[in-house]
């Protein structure tokens, strides 16, 4: 596995035209490790943007790492909707914009997701018909999993200047995305089939069926990492890295 010293180093050297990536700090190590394991088991190549040295050290044997060190690194797991949680959530958009500018397609995933079967080929075909595909919560976009291809509209939207003009830090990222992208049709967004890409609320209702047909399972709609981990264990989606 490769460790890239920074985003610029990654963009110069990474050989693939599609980048499946996640962002995590040391406080998310347990969930991230399980997510990495699920990617390995189905043969998906993952790039992890590491916010601190701890997660780099623990996971560099298992996936490519890009050092993206900030003052929000360390072993603390930030509470949902806290200032620090929100700030880390926004990192994905500034990372993805640089990747898009390099001409690559991005697939972003939260680390409370478990991948059931290879997703890249499916997503690539879906993006032939649209600019962006996104997991749905049943009514609009769930930004825990989405993919975007490089176009002028997608690149221009995620510039820091454009985001600042819309006061992005006053929003949770999902609210921002739905308000300024999905509802305003800033670029084309297609919602993914919820049976193939279920969120937690939907999966917990029909786990046996969805486990058979889904490409991934998003264990959201739960507060706290311990509850997410427990739910993964209940459904046989938790295991150690080999």
C-alpha positions in Angstrom: 0.0 0.0 0.0 1.1 3.6 -0.7 1.4 6.5 1.7 1.1 9.9 0.0 2.6 12.8 1.8 -0.2 15.2 0.9 -3.0 15.8 -1.5 -0.7 17.3 -4.2 1.6 14.3 -4.0 -1.5 12.0 -4.4 -2.8 13.8 -7.4 0.6 13.6 -9.2 1.1 9.9 -8.6 -2.2 8.1 -8.2 -2.7 6.0 -11.4 -6.5 5.5 -11.4 -9.2 7.6 -13.1 -11.7 6.9 -10.3 -11.0 7.5 -6.7 -13.0 5.8 -3.9 -12.2 7.7 -0.8 -13.1 8.3 2.8 -11.9 10.7 5.5 -11.2 9.8 9.1 -9.3 10.7 12.3 -8.0 8.4 15.1 -11.3 8.7 17.0 -13.0 6.8 14.1 -10.4 4.0 14.0 -12.7 1.1 14.8 -15.4 2.0 12.3 -12.8 2.9 9.7 -11.0 -0.4 10.2 -14.3 -2.3 9.6 -15.0 -0.2 6.5 -11.5 -0.9 5.1 -12.0 -4.6 5.7 -15.2 -4.7 3.8 -13.6 -2.9 0.8 -10.7 -5.4 0.8 -13.1 -8.4 0.9 -14.8 -7.3 -2.3 -11.7 -6.1 -4.1 -12.4 -2.4 -4.0 -9.4 -0.1 -3.9 -9.8 2.5 -1.2 -7.9 5.7 -0.6 -8.1 6.9 3.0 -7.5 10.6 3.8 -6.0 10.4 7.2 -6.5 13.4 9.5 -3.7 12.2 12.0 -0.7 10.0 12.4 -2.6 7.4 14.5 -4.9 6.3 11.8 -2.0 6.4 9.2 0.0 4.0 11.3 -2.9 1.6 12.0 -4.3 1.4 8.5 -1.5 2.0 6.1 -0.8 -1.8 5.7 -4.4 -2.2 4.3 -5.1 0.7 2.0 -3.6 3.7 0.3 -3.2 6.6 2.7 -3.1 10.4 2.0 -1.8 12.4 4.9 -4.3 15.2 5.5 -3.2 16.2 8.9 -5.1 18.9 10.8 -5.7 20.1 14.3 -8.7 17.9 14.5 -6.6 14.7 14.5 -6.1 12.4 17.5 -8.1 9.8 19.3 -11.3 11.8 20.0 -14.6 10.8 18.4 -16.5 14.1 17.9 -20.2 14.2 18.7 -22.6 14.3 15.8 -23.4 18.0 14.7 -20.6 19.3 17.0 -18.4 22.1 15.6 -15.5 19.7 15.1 -17.7 17.0 13.6 -19.1 19.5 11.1 -15.6 20.7 10.2 -14.3 17.3 9.4 -17.4 16.5 7.4 -16.6 19.4 5.1 -13.1 18.1 4.3 -14.6 15.7 1.8 -15.8 18.5 -0.5 -12.5 20.3 -0.7 -10.7 17.1 -1.2 -13.1 16.0 -3.9 -12.9 19.3 -5.8 -9.1 18.9 -6.2 -9.6 15.4 -7.4 -12.3 16.5 -9.9 -10.0 19.2 -11.2 -7.4 16.5 -12.0 -9.9 15.0 -14.3 -10.8 12.0 -12.1 -14.2 10.8 -10.9 -14.8 10.5 -7.2 -16.7 8.1 -5.1 -17.1 9.2 -1.5 -18.1 7.0 1.4 -18.6 7.5 5.2 -16.8 5.0 7.3 -20.0 3.7 9.0 -20.7 1.9 5.8 -20.1 -1.8 5.0 -19.5 -2.7 1.4 -21.3 -5.9 0.4 -20.0 -6.3 -3.2 -18.0 -4.3 -5.7 -19.5 -0.9 -6.4 -17.2 0.9 -8.8 -18.4 -0.7 -12.0 -22.1 -0.1 -11.0 -21.4 3.5 -10.1 -19.4 4.1 -13.3 -22.4 2.9 -15.4 -24.8 5.1 -13.5 -22.6 8.2 -14.0 -22.8 7.7 -17.8 -26.3 9.2 -17.5 -25.8 12.0 -14.9 -23.2 14.2 -13.2 -23.7 12.7 -9.7 -25.3 9.8 -8.0 -26.2 9.9 -4.3 -27.6 7.6 -1.7 -31.1 8.5 -0.6 -32.8 8.7 2.7 -36.1 8.1 1.0 -36.8 11.7 0.0 -33.6 13.5 -0.9 -29.8 13.0 -0.8 -27.9 11.3 2.0 -24.3 12.6 1.6 -22.8 9.6 3.4 -22.3 8.0 0.0 -22.2 9.7 -3.4 -20.2 9.9 -6.6 -19.4 12.8 -8.9 -17.7 13.0 -12.3 -15.6 16.0 -13.4 -17.6 18.6 -15.3 -17.3 22.4 -15.4 -20.5 22.6 -13.2 -19.3 20.1 -10.6 -15.8 21.6 -10.4 -17.0 25.2 -10.2 -19.6 24.5 -7.5 -17.2 23.0 -5.0 -14.6 25.8 -5.1 -13.9 27.4 -1.7 -15.0 30.8 -3.1 -18.4 29.5 -4.2 -18.9 27.6 -1.0 -18.0 30.7 1.1 -20.5 32.8 -0.9 -23.2 30.4 0.3 -22.0 30.5 3.9 -21.4 26.8 3.9 -20.2 26.6 7.5 -23.7 27.6 8.8 -25.0 24.3 7.4 -24.7 20.7 8.0 -23.1 19.4 4.8 -26.2 17.2 3.9 -28.6 20.1 4.3 -26.3 22.3 2.2 -26.0 19.7 -0.6 -29.8 19.2 -0.8 -30.5 22.9 -0.7 -27.9 24.2 -3.1 -27.5 21.2 -5.4 -30.3 18.8 -5.4 -33.3 21.0 -5.1 -31.9 23.8 -7.3 -30.6 21.4 -9.9 -27.2 23.0 -9.9 -26.0 19.9 -11.7 -27.7 16.6 -12.5 -28.1 14.3 -9.5 -29.7 10.9 -9.6 -30.7 9.1 -6.4 -29.4 5.6 -6.1 -31.8 2.6 -5.8 -32.5 2.4 -2.1 -32.6 -1.4 -2.3 -29.0 -1.5 -3.6 -27.7 1.3 -1.4 -29.9 1.3 1.7 -29.5 3.8 4.6 -29.8 2.5 8.1 -33.4 3.3 8.7 -34.5 1.3 5.7 -32.0 -1.5 6.2 -33.1 -2.1 9.8 -36.7 -2.8 8.6 -35.7 -5.4 5.9 -32.3 -6.7 6.8 -32.5 -10.2 5.4 -33.7 -9.1 2.0 -31.4 -6.1 1.7 -28.3 -8.0 2.8 -28.8 -10.2 -0.3 -29.3 -7.5 -2.9 -27.4 -4.4 -1.6 -24.0 -3.2 -2.7 -23.5 -1.6 0.6 -25.2 -0.9 3.9 -25.0 2.4 5.7 -25.3 2.0 9.4 -26.6 5.6 10.1 -29.7 6.8 11.9 -27.9 5.8 15.1 -26.3 8.1 17.6 -22.8 7.2 18.8 -20.1 4.9 17.4 -20.8 2.2 20.0 -24.4 1.9 18.8 -23.3 1.7 15.2 -20.7 -1.0 16.0 -23.3 -3.0 18.0 -25.8 -2.9 15.2 -23.1 -4.1 12.7 -22.3 -7.0 15.0 -26.0 -7.9 15.3 -26.2 -8.2 11.5 -22.9 -10.0 11.1 -21.1 -7.1 9.5 -18.3 -6.7 11.9 -15.0 -8.6 11.7 -11.3 -8.1 12.3 -8.8 -7.2 9.5 -6.8 -10.3 8.5 
